[in-house]
Amino acid sequence: MGVIEDARKSAALSSAQGYVETIEQSIIESELDISMGGFLDGRYKE
């Protein structure tokens, strides 16, 4: 059996992958913002 336990493990794995992807995206956006002189959001920052 173990269907419920397998579903819990799968849900936990999906959540963890989502967190990692979100953090990676945040890092990428931060790096782009710095390298583009603060222009990532469409507004120039002096």
Beta strands, then each sheet from edge to edge (+ up, - down):
end
